Amino acid sequence: MSEPNTTPDERLGTVHENLEGWIPSTATESEIRAALEKAFDYRGDVTITLKDGRAIEGYLFDRKIKGPRLSDCAVRLIPKPKDPNDQPEKLSVPYSEIAALAFTGRDTAAGKSFAAWVKKYNEKKASGETNIGIDSEALD
């Protein structure tokens, strides 16, 4: 499985994965499981291609692991609406029906880590800026 790009954060001793645009290998059961775990933590849309050729783009918000087989497990996602007025229904897709996965949406949390916020805050403070608070930034 090709791995996504990583960005080390030396101060916090963590590594942040940049999953945007990543298309993991889903050739084996363990690759499918690992890719879906990363998709569950991803804060952007993914595209799931089913074994019947249909593609579903949306936000993966949950997964159910009820047993050891792929058919015992499912991901739940909110499909991206085709019309802005649509209220899409949540879908459940068994792991066993997934042929491919791609991280196609923008990661709305990228660059929004606490460490990035502290760095920006300290830069503003060092430049003499006043009225800087602890308010969070908008995601979009």
Secondary structure, DSSP 8 states (H G I E B T S, - for coil): ----EEEEETTTTEEEEE-TT-----SSHHHHHHHHHHHHH-SS-EEEEETTS-EEEEEEEEEEE-SSSGGGEEEEEEE--SSTT-----EEEEGGGEEEEE--S--TTTT-SHHHHHHHHHHHHHTT--S---------
